[in-house]
């Protein structure tokens, strides 16, 4: 036989493997040029009537800039027809997430990144939308009206939120995904990514966003779902590509990455005798642990099934000191936590964000861990669930943003969790009296370094006085949109004098902030790095210059809608202090 034939066979097999690998790992919205013809041919035929519908309801989301009791800058603006599009600019009738840029990663409250986070999971926020009719999606259009480019992933769910019968299985499928990219224009656009076809109808769509590359808040106006009632007929070639179009680290993967398979693999103890490990088992135990520390959680589960040696290493509690379960929100349940619990005896950091909103985690399920607990936007957890947190006396970080925690449960937590260093209570609408909460924080949480009180509607100068005197180590304080605070009471000046370690101070939309407050900050808070005084009418360029001269580390100054700070003043400050990002926006 000619030696050329085996070589051609090997090259053919290698090409086939590479093609399959590319189909599995290619970004879903990208789709290689060679696949574009296939994709266009797989579109539904004109015989199938296309249904075009706007979102009926916003059912879940991770954050928004607006108040829980308002419509301005809230996710609820995504329901229905456009309010603003095709106009561009900053409008209150749009949906706005709470953060943008990298400023929030540079704050004292920012936690260290989790080592085991899958590289393809870069989502920072999400919003879920329901539609009237279930369809097989052919297109999803997002109407972006200000600083577009934040959307990085679009998913569809097999469950019908309006069905009276709970589904036996809930499946999420990625329609499109892309890594964060920089969009250099801030004007409105209709974002129309090329989505993948799926084999089930849906009326529940999820957008995931990453705003780290944006210069300001992204604003979304509406979402349009295009689809057909009948299942589209795919060509054989397209079907093969779709079946293999599975990302290695996706949390919805069917053959090993899902949390259902993690449950089985963690619980599996019957490992067969394997072959000799060669020289690998001669490596020091610590070196093997260091190597495995780079694996994601699904990969760690897979590796545990290979041999007894690696099973021992993969189940070592030292591998689970930092545990990030957020990327697996679609599959996580009490069963998952049960199998993980034996390996989490040393866990210190735990991220359960986005995971508890469908009832798969019970009241006791999330209270087994300690040190770091992030329940951000788990607003479907019942109030009684939070009573268990008080048992976690060693907590260092607690994030309760947009939860239904009640005042009694929070007071109990503050009383017993005296080791808290980071606390987020933003938009906790069930708390009746924030002055009482502030008094308890000042009395019990002496080690507190960061505190988020975003949109606390009733905190007064009395609560601020308790905080300032009881928590001298505070480095970060967010009092944005707290309308009951007035500069005339001296509360902001008191903060400046008693909290010299402040690095971040947000007084967003407090129109009473004045030159006296800014000058007190300049005199006492020289370590200040981020200051937001958006919306004040009583701060002059002269006081800002004093602040910038005194606070050498200042890198973010938001003076948007400050009536005394015009374009000329901003330009002059930019020339004198080029290292400071000065944000200035004007009213429509």
C-alpha positions in Angstrom: 0.0 0.0 0.0 1.3 3.4 -0.9 2.5 5.4 2.2 0.6 8.4 0.8 -2.8 6.7 1.7 -2.2 6.4 5.5 -0.9 10.0 5.5 -4.0 11.3 3.7 -6.2 9.3 6.2 -4.4 10.9 9.2 -4.7 14.4 7.7 -8.4 13.9 7.0 -9.0 12.7 10.5 -7.0 15.6 11.9 -9.0 18.1 9.8 -12.3 16.6 10.9 -11.2 16.8 14.6 -10.2 20.5 14.1 -13.5 21.3 12.4 -15.5 19.7 15.3 -13.4 21.5 17.8 -13.9 24.8 16.1 -17.6 24.2 15.9 -17.7 23.5 19.7 -15.5 26.4 20.9 -16.4 29.1 18.4 -18.3 32.1 19.9 -21.9 31.5 19.2 -22.6 34.9 17.7 -19.4 34.8 15.7 -20.1 31.7 13.5 -17.2 31.1 11.1 -17.5 32.5 7.6 -17.8 28.9 6.3 -20.9 28.4 8.5 -22.7 31.6 7.3 -24.0 29.9 4.2 -25.3 27.0 6.3 -26.9 29.3 8.8 -28.7 31.4 6.1 -29.9 28.2 4.4 -31.3 26.9 7.7 -33.6 29.9 8.2 -37.3 29.1 8.2 -39.0 29.1 4.9 -41.5 31.9 3.9 -44.3 29.3 4.3 -43.9 29.6 8.0 -45.4 32.9 9.3 -43.0 34.8 11.5 -44.2 36.1 14.8 -42.7 39.4 16.0 -43.4 40.5 19.6 -42.1 42.9 22.2 -41.4 41.7 25.7 -44.6 41.2 27.8 -43.0 41.3 31.2 -39.6 41.6 33.1 -39.5 38.7 35.5 -36.0 38.8 36.9 -32.8 40.9 36.8 -29.6 41.4 38.7 -29.5 45.1 39.2 -30.8 48.4 38.0 -30.0 52.1 38.5 -33.5 53.1 39.4 -35.6 52.7 42.6 -37.6 49.6 43.4 -40.7 51.8 43.6 -40.2 53.8 40.5 -40.0 53.4 36.7 -37.0 55.8 36.1 -33.9 53.9 34.9 -35.4 50.5 35.9 -35.4 47.1 34.1 -39.2 47.2 34.0 -38.9 49.8 31.1 -37.8 46.9 28.9 -41.4 45.6 28.8 -43.6 46.7 25.9 -42.9 48.9 22.9 -40.0 51.3 22.7 -40.2 54.5 24.8 -37.2 56.3 23.3 -35.8 54.5 20.3 -34.6 55.7 17.7 -33.6 58.7 19.7 -30.2 58.8 21.4 -29.2 60.1 24.9 -29.8 59.7 28.5 -33.5 59.1 29.2 -35.2 58.0 32.4 -37.7 55.8 30.5 -34.9 53.2 29.6 -33.5 50.3 31.5 -30.1 51.0 33.1 -27.9 48.6 35.1 -26.2 49.9 38.2 -22.5 49.9 37.1 -20.3 50.6 34.2 -16.5 50.7 33.5 -13.9 49.3 35.9 -14.5 51.7 38.7 -16.4 49.1 40.8 -13.5 46.6 40.5 -11.2 49.2 42.0 -13.2 49.9 45.1 -12.3 48.6 48.6 -15.6 46.5 48.4 -14.4 44.7 45.3 -13.7 41.0 46.1 -10.8 39.2 44.6 -11.6 37.3 41.4 -12.5 33.6 41.8 -9.8 31.4 40.3 -12.2 28.7 39.1 -14.5 31.0 37.1 -14.8 29.6 33.6 -13.0 31.8 31.1 -16.1 32.1 28.9 -18.3 33.4 31.8 -17.9 37.1 31.8 -21.4 38.3 32.6 -21.8 41.0 35.2 -25.6 41.6 35.0 -28.7 40.0 33.5 -32.3 40.6 32.8 -35.0 38.0 31.9 -38.0 38.8 29.8 -41.2 36.9 29.0 -43.1 37.1 25.7 -46.8 36.3 25.0 -46.2 33.4 22.6 -43.8 30.6 22.5 -41.8 30.5 19.3 -38.7 29.0 17.7 -36.5 32.1 17.7 -35.2 33.3 14.4 -33.9 36.7 15.7 -33.6 38.8 18.8 -33.2 42.5 18.4 -32.1 44.8 21.3 -32.9 48.5 21.0 -30.0 50.3 22.7 -30.3 54.1 23.1 -27.2 55.1 25.0 -23.6 53.7 25.1 -24.4 50.4 23.4 -22.3 47.3 23.4 -22.9 45.8 26.8 -24.9 42.8 25.8 -22.6 39.8 25.5 -24.9 36.8 25.8 -28.5 35.9 24.9 -30.2 32.7 26.2 -33.5 31.0 25.7 -35.4 28.8 28.3 -37.5 25.8 27.5 -39.9 26.5 30.4 -43.1 28.5 29.9 -43.5 30.9 32.8 -47.2 31.2 32.1 -47.9 27.5 32.2 -49.8 26.3 35.3 -47.9 22.9 35.2 -44.3 23.1 36.4 -41.9 21.7 33.8 -40.2 18.3 34.5 -37.0 19.8 33.2 -35.8 23.3 32.7 -33.2 23.8 29.9 -31.3 27.0 29.0 -29.7 27.3 25.6 -27.3 30.0 24.4 -28.6 31.7 21.3 -25.6 34.0 20.9 -22.6 35.0 22.9 -19.5 37.2 22.4 -16.7 38.5 24.5 -16.9 42.1 25.7 -16.0 44.5 22.9 -15.6 48.3 22.7 -18.2 50.2 20.8 -16.8 53.7 20.1 -20.1 55.4 19.5 -22.7 56.3 22.1 -25.6 56.7 19.7 -28.7 54.5 19.5 -28.6 51.3 17.5 -30.7 48.3 16.9 -28.5 45.4 17.9 -29.2 42.3 15.7 -26.8 39.5 16.5 -26.9 36.3 14.4 -28.5 33.7 16.7 -28.3 30.0 16.6 -31.4 27.9 16.1 -32.7 25.7 18.9 -35.0 22.6 19.0 -37.6 23.9 21.4 -40.0 26.9 21.5 -39.5 29.6 24.0 -41.1 32.7 25.4 -38.4 33.4 28.1 -35.3 35.2 27.0 -32.3 36.2 29.1 -29.9 39.0 28.3 -26.5 39.0 30.0 -24.3 42.1 29.9 -20.8 43.2 30.7 -20.3 46.9 31.0 -16.6 47.0 31.9 -15.6 48.6 28.6 -18.2 51.3 28.6 -17.5 55.0 29.3 -20.9 55.4 30.9 -24.1 53.5 31.7 -25.7 51.5 28.9 -29.4 52.2 28.3 -31.8 49.6 26.8 -35.2 50.5 25.5 -36.9 47.3 24.3 -36.3 43.8 23.1 -38.0 42.2 20.0 -38.3 38.5 19.6 -38.8 37.1 16.1 -39.8 33.5 15.6 -42.1 30.9 14.1 -44.7 28.7 15.7 -43.5 25.7 13.7 -40.2 24.0 14.2 -37.8 25.0 11.4 -36.5 22.2 9.2 -32.7 22.1 9.4 -30.4 20.6 6.8 -28.4 17.5 7.8 -25.2 19.4 7.8 -26.5 22.1 10.0 -28.0 19.6 12.5 -24.6 18.0 12.8 -23.0 21.3 13.6 -25.7 22.2 16.1 -25.3 18.9 17.9 -21.7 19.5 18.4 -21.9 23.2 19.1 -21.2 22.8 22.8 -18.7 25.0 24.6 -16.3 23.1 26.9 -17.1 25.2 30.0 -20.8 25.9 29.4 -23.0 25.4 32.4 -25.8 24.1 30.2 -23.7 21.3 28.6 -25.5 18.0 28.5 -22.6 15.5 28.8 -20.7 16.6 31.8 -20.6 20.3 32.6 -24.2 20.7 34.0 -24.6 20.7 37.8 -26.8 17.6 37.4 -23.8 15.7 36.3 -21.7 17.4 39.0 -24.0 15.9 41.6 -23.5 12.4 40.3 -19.8 12.8 39.9 -19.3 14.3 43.4 -21.4 11.5 44.9 -19.6 8.7 43.1 -17.2 6.8 45.3 -16.8 3.5 43.4 -13.6 4.1 41.4 -12.1 1.1 39.6 -8.5 0.2 40.1 -6.7 2.1 37.4 -3.3 1.6 35.7 -0.1 2.7 37.2 0.2 6.4 37.4 3.7 6.5 36.0 5.7 9.3 37.6 2.8 11.6 38.3 2.2 10.3 41.8 5.8 11.0 42.6 5.1 14.7 42.5 4.8 16.5 45.9 1.2 16.6 47.1 1.3 20.4 47.2 2.5 20.6 43.6 -0.4 18.5 42.3 -2.8 20.7 44.3 -1.3 23.8 42.7 -1.8 22.3 39.2 -5.4 21.4 39.9 -6.1 24.8 41.3 -6.3 26.1 37.7 -9.3 23.9 36.8 -12.9 25.0 36.7 -15.4 23.2 38.9 -16.8 21.0 36.1 -13.3 20.0 35.0 -12.4 19.1 38.6 -15.5 16.9 38.7 -14.4 15.1 35.5 -10.9 14.6 36.7 -12.1 13.1 40.0 -13.4 10.1 38.0 -10.1 9.1 36.5 -8.2 7.4 39.3 -8.0 7.2 43.1 -5.0 9.5 43.3 -6.7 12.4 41.5 -10.1 11.7 43.2 -8.3 12.3 46.5 -6.8 15.6 45.2 -10.1 16.8 43.6 -12.1 16.2 46.8 -9.5 17.9 49.1 -11.3 20.8 50.9 -8.3 23.0 50.1 -9.6 23.1 46.5 -12.8 24.7 47.7 -11.7 27.5 49.8 -12.9 30.0 47.2 -16.2 28.7 45.6 -17.9 30.6 42.8 -21.3 29.0 41.9 -22.6 31.9 40.0 -21.7 30.6 36.5 -23.9 27.5 37.2 -27.0 29.4 38.2 -29.1 27.4 35.7 -28.4 24.0 37.3 -27.7 24.7 41.0 -30.0 23.1 43.6 -30.0 21.8 47.2 -28.7 18.5 45.8 -25.7 20.2 44.4 -24.9 21.9 47.6 -25.4 18.6 49.5 -22.7 16.9 47.5 -20.4 19.9 47.7 -20.8 20.3 51.4 -18.4 17.6 52.5 -15.7 19.2 50.4 -16.4 22.8 51.6 -15.4 22.4 55.3 -12.8 25.1 54.7 -14.7 27.4 52.4 -14.1 31.1 53.0 -15.5 32.8 49.9 -18.8 31.8 48.4 -20.7 33.4 45.6 -24.3 32.2 45.2 -25.4 35.3 43.3 -28.2 34.6 40.7 -28.7 31.1 41.9 -31.8 31.1 44.2 -34.6 32.6 42.2 -36.4 29.5 41.0 -36.9 27.7 44.3 -34.2 25.1 43.8 -32.3 26.2 46.9 -34.2 25.9 50.2 -34.1 28.0 53.3 -31.4 25.9 54.9 -29.5 25.3 51.6 -27.6 28.5 51.5 -26.8 28.8 55.3 -24.2 26.1 55.5 -21.3 28.2 54.3 -19.4 31.1 55.9 -17.0 34.0 55.4 -18.4 35.4 52.2 -22.1 35.3 51.2 -23.4 37.0 48.1 -27.2 36.9 47.6 -27.4 39.9 45.3 -30.8 40.2 43.6 -32.1 36.9 45.1 -35.3 38.7 45.5 -37.4 35.6 45.4 -36.1 34.2 48.6 -38.7 34.5 51.3 -38.0 36.8 54.2 -37.8 34.0 56.8 -34.9 32.5 54.8 -32.6 35.2 56.1 -33.0 34.3 59.7 -30.4 31.5 59.2 -27.7 34.0 58.3 -27.3 35.1 61.9 -25.8 31.6 62.6 -22.8 32.4 60.4 -20.9 34.3 63.0 -17.7 34.3 61.0 -19.1 36.2 58.0 -16.7 38.8 56.6 -18.7 39.9 53.5 -22.5 39.9 53.1 -24.3 41.2 50.0 -28.0 41.6 50.3 -28.7 44.0 47.5 -32.3 43.8 46.2 -33.4 41.1 48.6 -36.5 40.9 50.7 -34.7 40.8 54.1 -36.8 42.4 56.9 -35.6 44.6 59.7 -35.8 42.1 62.5 -33.7 39.5 60.6 -31.1 42.1 59.7 -30.8 43.3 63.2 -30.2 39.8 64.4 -27.5 39.3 61.7 -25.7 42.5 62.7 -25.9 41.5 66.4 -24.2 38.1 65.9 -22.0 38.7 62.8 -19.6 41.2 64.4 -16.8 40.2 62.1 -18.4 41.8 59.1 -16.0 43.9 56.9 -18.2 44.4 53.8 -21.9 44.9 53.9 -24.3 45.8 51.0 -27.9 46.8 51.8 -28.8 48.7 48.7 -32.4 48.7 47.6 -33.6 46.5 50.5 -37.2 47.8 50.4 -38.5 45.8 53.4 -36.3 47.6 55.9 -38.5 50.1 57.8 -36.1 52.3 59.7 -32.5 52.6 58.4 -31.5 54.8 61.4 -32.1 51.8 63.6 -30.0 49.7 61.3 -27.2 52.3 61.2 -27.2 52.5 65.0 -26.8 48.7 65.2 -24.0 48.7 62.6 -22.2 51.4 64.5 -22.5 49.5 67.8 -21.7 46.0 66.6 -19.7 46.1 63.3 -16.5 47.9 64.4 -14.4 46.2 61.7 -16.7 47.4 58.8 -14.7 48.7 55.8 -17.4 49.1 53.1 -21.1 49.9 53.4 -23.6 50.2 50.5 -26.8 52.0 51.5 -27.9 52.8 47.9 -31.5 54.1 47.7 -32.1 53.9 51.5 -35.2 56.1 51.6 -35.3 57.0 55.3 -31.8 57.3 56.8 -31.2 60.6 58.5 -28.4 62.6 60.0 -28.9 60.6 63.2 -28.1 57.3 61.5 -25.1 58.9 59.8 -23.8 60.1 63.1 -24.0 56.6 64.5 -22.2 55.2 61.5 -19.4 57.8 61.5 -18.6 57.4 65.2 -19.0 53.6 65.4 -17.2 52.5 62.1 -14.0 54.6 61.9 -12.4 52.1 59.5 -14.9 52.7 56.7 -13.2 53.1 53.3 -16.2 53.0 51.1 -19.7 54.5 51.6 -22.5 54.6 49.1 -25.3 57.0 50.0 -26.6 57.5 46.5 -30.2 58.5 46.1 -30.8 58.8 49.9 -33.2 61.8 49.7 -33.6 62.3 53.5 -30.0 63.4 54.0 -29.5 67.1 54.0 -26.2 68.9 54.0 -27.6 71.7 56.2 -27.6 69.2 59.1 -23.8 68.8 58.9 -24.1 65.1 58.2 -21.7 65.1 55.2 -19.2 67.3 56.9 -19.3 64.9 59.9 -18.6 62.0 57.7 -15.5 63.8 56.2 -14.1 64.6 59.7 -14.7 61.2 61.3 -13.9 58.9 58.3 -10.4 59.9 57.2 -9.8 56.5 55.4 -12.6 57.0 52.9 -11.6 56.0 49.4 -15.0 55.9 47.7 -18.0 58.2 48.6 -21.1 58.3 46.5 -23.6 61.1 47.2 -25.5 60.6 44.0 -28.5 62.8 43.4 -28.3 64.6 46.7 -28.9 68.2 45.6 -27.9 69.7 49.0 -24.2 68.8 48.7 -22.4 72.1 48.8 -18.9 73.7 48.8 -18.5 73.2 52.5 -18.9 69.5 52.2 -16.3 69.3 49.3 -13.8 71.4 51.3 -14.2 69.2 54.4 -13.4 66.2 52.1 -10.4 68.0 50.8 -9.1 68.7 54.3 -9.8 65.3 55.9 -10.2 62.6 53.3 -6.9 62.8 51.3 -7.0 59.1 50.3 -10.3 59.7 48.4 -10.2 57.9 45.0 -13.9 58.0 43.8 -16.5 60.7 44.4 -20.0 61.0 42.9 -21.9 64.2 43.5 -24.2 63.9 40.4 -27.1 66.3 40.5 -25.9 68.8 43.1 -26.6 72.5 42.4 -24.4 74.0 45.1 -20.8 72.9 44.2 -18.6 75.3 42.5 -15.5 74.7 40.3 -13.3 76.4 43.0 -14.1 73.9 45.6 -13.5 71.0 43.2 -10.1 72.4 42.4 -9.3 72.4 46.1 -10.4 68.8 46.3 -8.3 67.7 43.3 -5.3 69.5 44.7 -5.6 67.7 48.1 -6.7 64.2 47.0 -3.8 63.1 44.8 -5.2 59.6 44.3 -8.6 60.8 43.0 -9.3 59.0 39.7 -13.1 59.3 39.3 -15.2 62.4 39.8 -18.8 62.4 38.6 -20.3 65.9 38.4 -23.1 65.1 35.9 -26.0 67.5 36.0 -24.2 69.8 38.5 -25.6 73.1 37.4 -22.6 75.2 38.5 -20.1 73.0 36.6 -20.2 73.9 33.0 -18.2 72.5 30.0 -15.6 75.2 30.4 -15.0 74.4 34.0 -14.6 70.7 33.2 -12.1 71.5 30.5 -10.0 73.6 32.8 -10.0 70.9 35.5 -9.1 68.3 32.9 -6.1 70.3 31.8 -4.9 70.8 35.3 -5.6 67.2 36.5 -5.3 65.0 33.4 -5.2 61.8 35.5 -8.7 62.2 36.8 -11.7 61.0 34.9 -14.3 63.7 35.2 -17.7 62.6 34.1 -20.1 65.4 33.0 -23.5 64.9 31.5 -26.2 67.5 30.8 -30.0 67.4 31.1 -31.9 66.6 27.9 
